[in-house]
Amino acid sequence: MIKKNLCLNRVLSLISAGILGGIGAGICAAFIWGIGISDRAAAFSPFALIPAAKAAESAPLADALPPATDEDILKQKFRAVEKYNDPQKSAEHLRELEVQTITREKSTLPLAPDKLTMINFWGAWCAACISEMPSLSAFEQTHPQISVINIAENRDGYLPVRSAADRLGLMHENNYYDQRGFVKRWMNVRVFPTKILISPSGDMLYRLEGNIDWGDPTVQNLFDKLGQTYQVSPTKTSQTQHHPKS
């Protein structure tokens, strides 16, 4: 009886060892097979790690991007921007258009001969124009190297324009009323407000549509740069002035 029990126990132990060994072998095989699969997958994966040398080679690509141009910055800020590349596109005719001052006196537009001029065409009914005007007025006070000329359109007549100008605290100087619509037609205004930048020599540089925050440091830095670029020394200004013949 004892011998039978010993034999039975030995058989059971062998069977158990075989089962456990088979399970262990199966686990090891699966683990090894999984490693092989993962290695092959990594070789074809787009997310595989880039060697340090290759990463170092690709890093300068971001630094090689060209810096943003003046036009790029303007397009980021305004609704639409048009750069005038035609040297014949002159604003000289703008000087001849008849307007009225904000106090209804006949006048023409005084384009600055020694610095950049920015014409701002706006409407008293235009919410975007009204909301922009305080920051534009503050910008004008702190940037004397740029001449800002505000011209109001005549859609609702003079009284709303005068009321809005007084409410906004616009100075009478360089604020005009386009009573006959000459400036609006000449500028082909489609969006309010619309601005045109004019060089001291009378060349049109940019057409800018839409309202912005003129307190934005990026905008101020850009117009500081433009103002310095187109600023003319007093000596050059006196040399280019036309004197009547004696």
VEXDREN-2710 file (C-alpha; in Angstrom, 1 decimal):
% VEXDREN-2710
k/r/px/py/pz
1/MET/0.0/0.0/0.0
2/ILE/2.8/2.4/0.9
3/LYS/4.6/1.6/-2.4
4/LYS/1.4/2.4/-4.4
5/ASN/1.1/5.7/-2.7
6/LEU/4.7/6.6/-3.4
7/CYS/4.3/5.7/-7.0
8/LEU/1.1/7.8/-7.3
9/ASN/2.8/10.8/-5.6
10/ARG/5.7/10.6/-8.0
11/VAL/3.4/10.4/-11.1
12/LEU/1.5/13.4/-9.9
13/SER/4.7/15.4/-9.2
14/LEU/5.9/14.6/-12.7
15/ILE/2.6/15.6/-14.3
16/SER/2.6/18.9/-12.3
17/ALA/6.2/19.7/-13.3
18/GLY/5.3/19.0/-16.9
19/ILE/2.3/21.3/-16.8
20/LEU/4.1/24.1/-15.0
21/GLY/7.1/23.7/-17.3
22/GLY/4.9/24.0/-20.3
23/ILE/3.2/27.1/-18.9
24/GLY/6.6/28.7/-18.1
25/ALA/7.9/27.8/-21.5
26/GLY/4.8/29.3/-23.1
27/ILE/5.2/32.5/-21.2
28/CYS/8.8/32.8/-22.1
29/ALA/8.1/32.2/-25.7
30/ALA/5.3/34.7/-25.8
31/PHE/7.5/37.3/-24.1
32/ILE/10.3/36.7/-26.6
33/TRP/7.9/36.8/-29.5
34/GLY/6.4/40.0/-28.2
35/ILE/9.8/41.7/-28.0
36/GLY/10.5/40.7/-31.6
37/ILE/7.2/42.1/-32.8
38/SER/7.7/45.4/-30.9
39/ASP/11.2/45.8/-32.3
40/ARG/9.9/45.3/-35.8
41/ALA/7.0/47.7/-35.2
42/ALA/9.3/50.3/-33.8
43/ALA/11.5/50.1/-36.9
44/PHE/8.5/51.0/-39.0
45/SER/6.7/53.4/-36.6
46/PRO/6.6/57.1/-37.5
47/PHE/7.0/57.8/-33.8
48/ALA/10.4/56.0/-33.5
49/LEU/12.9/57.9/-31.6
50/ILE/15.2/60.1/-33.8
51/PRO/18.9/59.6/-33.1
52/ALA/20.5/62.5/-31.2
53/ALA/22.7/63.4/-34.2
54/LYS/19.7/63.6/-36.6
55/ALA/17.7/65.6/-34.0
56/ALA/20.6/68.0/-33.8
57/GLU/20.7/68.4/-37.6
58/SER/16.9/69.1/-37.8
59/ALA/16.9/71.7/-34.9
60/PRO/18.3/74.6/-37.0
61/LEU/15.4/74.3/-39.5
62/ALA/13.1/76.4/-37.2
63/ASP/15.8/79.0/-36.7
64/ALA/16.2/79.2/-40.5
65/LEU/12.7/80.5/-41.0
66/PRO/12.7/84.1/-42.4
67/PRO/11.6/86.8/-40.1
68/ALA/8.1/88.3/-40.5
69/THR/8.0/91.3/-42.9
70/ASP/6.1/94.5/-42.2
71/GLU/3.4/93.3/-44.5
72/ASP/3.1/90.0/-42.6
73/ILE/2.6/91.8/-39.3
74/LEU/0.0/94.2/-40.8
75/LYS/-1.9/91.2/-42.2
76/GLN/-1.9/89.6/-38.7
77/LYS/-3.6/92.7/-37.3
78/PHE/-5.9/94.1/-40.0
79/ARG/-8.8/92.6/-41.7
80/ALA/-7.3/93.1/-45.1
81/VAL/-4.0/94.6/-46.3
82/GLU/-3.0/95.7/-49.8
83/LYS/0.6/96.8/-50.6
84/TYR/1.0/99.2/-53.4
85/ASN/4.0/98.1/-55.5
86/ASP/3.2/100.4/-58.5
87/PRO/5.6/103.4/-58.3
88/GLN/3.0/105.3/-60.3
89/LYS/0.4/104.9/-57.7
90/SER/0.5/108.4/-56.3
91/ALA/-1.6/110.2/-53.8
92/GLU/-0.9/113.6/-55.3
93/HIS/-4.5/113.9/-56.6
94/LEU/-5.7/113.5/-53.0
95/ARG/-4.3/117.0/-52.3
96/GLU/-6.6/118.5/-54.8
97/LEU/-9.9/117.0/-53.4
98/GLU/-12.1/119.4/-51.7
99/VAL/-13.2/118.6/-48.1
100/GLN/-14.4/120.5/-45.1
101/THR/-12.8/120.9/-41.7
102/ILE/-14.7/119.5/-38.7
103/THR/-16.0/123.1/-38.3
104/ARG/-17.3/123.2/-41.9
105/GLU/-14.6/125.4/-43.5
106/LYS/-13.5/124.5/-47.1
107/SER/-10.1/122.9/-47.2
108/THR/-7.8/120.4/-48.9
109/LEU/-5.9/117.6/-47.2
110/PRO/-2.5/118.5/-45.9
111/LEU/-0.3/115.5/-46.7
112/ALA/2.9/115.9/-44.7
113/PRO/6.1/116.5/-46.9
114/ASP/8.5/115.4/-44.2
115/LYS/6.9/112.2/-42.6
116/LEU/4.5/109.4/-43.1
117/THR/0.8/110.3/-43.5
118/MET/-2.0/107.9/-42.4
119/ILE/-5.5/108.8/-43.7
120/ASN/-8.2/107.2/-41.6
121/PHE/-11.6/107.1/-43.3
122/TRP/-14.4/106.5/-40.8
123/GLY/-18.1/106.9/-40.3
124/ALA/-20.1/108.3/-37.3
125/TRP/-22.5/105.4/-37.6
126/CYS/-19.6/102.8/-37.6
127/ALA/-19.2/101.0/-34.3
128/ALA/-15.8/99.6/-35.2
129/CYS/-14.6/103.1/-36.2
130/ILE/-15.9/104.6/-32.9
131/SER/-14.4/101.9/-30.7
132/GLU/-11.0/102.3/-32.5
133/MET/-10.8/106.1/-32.2
134/PRO/-9.7/106.5/-28.6
135/SER/-6.6/104.2/-29.0
136/LEU/-5.9/105.8/-32.4
137/SER/-6.0/109.3/-30.9
138/ALA/-3.7/108.2/-28.1
139/PHE/-1.4/106.7/-30.7
140/GLU/-1.4/110.0/-32.6
141/GLN/-0.3/112.0/-29.5
142/THR/2.6/109.7/-28.7
143/HIS/3.8/109.3/-32.4
144/PRO/4.4/112.7/-33.8
145/GLN/6.6/111.2/-36.6
146/ILE/3.3/110.0/-38.2
147/SER/0.7/112.5/-39.4
148/VAL/-2.8/111.0/-38.8
149/ILE/-5.7/112.6/-40.8
150/ASN/-9.2/111.5/-39.9
151/ILE/-11.9/111.9/-42.7
152/ALA/-15.5/111.3/-41.9
153/GLU/-18.0/110.2/-44.5
154/ASN/-21.3/112.0/-45.3
155/ARG/-23.8/109.1/-45.1
156/ASP/-25.9/110.6/-42.4
157/GLY/-24.9/114.3/-42.8
158/TYR/-22.7/116.6/-40.9
159/LEU/-24.5/116.8/-37.5
160/PRO/-23.8/113.1/-36.5
161/VAL/-20.2/113.5/-37.5
162/ARG/-19.7/116.7/-35.4
163/SER/-21.5/115.1/-32.5
164/ALA/-19.3/112.0/-32.6
165/ALA/-16.1/114.1/-33.0
166/ASP/-17.0/116.1/-30.0
167/ARG/-18.0/113.1/-28.0
168/LEU/-14.7/111.4/-28.9
169/GLY/-12.7/114.5/-28.1
170/LEU/-11.2/114.7/-31.6
171/MET/-9.0/117.8/-32.2
172/HIS/-10.2/120.1/-35.0
173/GLU/-6.8/120.0/-36.5
174/ASN/-6.4/117.2/-39.1
175/ASN/-10.0/116.1/-38.8
176/TYR/-12.2/116.5/-41.9
177/TYR/-15.6/115.9/-43.3
178/ASP/-16.0/114.4/-46.8
179/GLN/-19.2/116.4/-47.6
180/ARG/-19.2/115.7/-51.3
181/GLY/-17.9/112.1/-51.1
182/PHE/-14.8/112.9/-53.2
183/VAL/-12.3/111.1/-50.9
184/LYS/-14.5/108.1/-50.4
185/ARG/-14.7/107.6/-54.2
186/TRP/-11.0/108.2/-54.7
187/MET/-10.1/105.8/-51.9
188/ASN/-12.7/103.3/-53.1
189/VAL/-13.8/102.6/-49.5
190/ARG/-15.5/99.3/-49.1
191/VAL/-14.8/98.6/-45.4
192/PHE/-15.0/101.0/-42.4
193/PRO/-12.6/102.0/-41.2
194/THR/-10.1/102.1/-44.1
195/LYS/-6.6/103.6/-43.9
196/ILE/-4.0/104.5/-46.5
197/LEU/-0.3/105.1/-45.7
198/ILE/1.3/107.7/-47.8
199/SER/5.0/108.5/-48.0
200/PRO/6.4/112.1/-47.8
201/SER/7.0/112.0/-51.6
202/GLY/3.3/111.2/-52.1
203/ASP/3.6/107.5/-52.9
204/MET/0.8/105.2/-51.6
205/LEU/2.4/102.4/-49.5
206/TYR/-0.4/100.4/-47.9
207/ARG/-4.2/100.1/-47.8
208/LEU/-5.4/98.8/-44.4
209/GLU/-9.0/97.7/-43.8
210/GLY/-10.6/97.1/-40.4
211/ASN/-10.1/98.4/-36.8
212/ILE/-7.3/97.4/-34.4
213/ASP/-6.0/98.3/-31.0
214/TRP/-3.4/101.0/-31.5
215/GLY/-2.1/100.3/-28.0
216/ASP/-0.8/96.9/-29.1
217/PRO/3.1/97.0/-28.6
218/THR/3.6/95.0/-31.9
219/VAL/1.6/97.7/-33.8
220/GLN/3.4/100.5/-32.1
221/ASN/6.8/99.0/-32.8
222/LEU/6.0/98.5/-36.4
223/PHE/4.8/102.0/-37.0
224/ASP/7.7/103.4/-35.1
225/LYS/9.9/101.6/-37.6
226/LEU/7.8/102.8/-40.6
227/GLY/7.8/106.4/-39.2
228/GLN/11.6/106.4/-38.9
229/THR/12.0/104.9/-42.3
230/TYR/10.0/107.6/-44.1
231/GLN/11.0/110.5/-41.9
232/VAL/12.7/113.3/-44.0
233/SER/15.2/115.7/-42.5
234/PRO/14.3/119.4/-42.6
235/THR/17.1/120.1/-45.0
236/LYS/15.8/117.6/-47.6
237/THR/12.3/119.0/-47.1
238/SER/13.4/122.6/-47.9
239/GLN/15.2/121.4/-51.0
240/THR/12.1/119.6/-52.3
241/GLN/9.7/122.4/-51.7
242/HIS/8.5/124.3/-54.8
243/HIS/9.1/128.1/-54.7
244/PRO/7.1/130.5/-56.9
245/LYS/9.0/132.0/-59.8
246/SER/10.0/135.6/-59.4
END
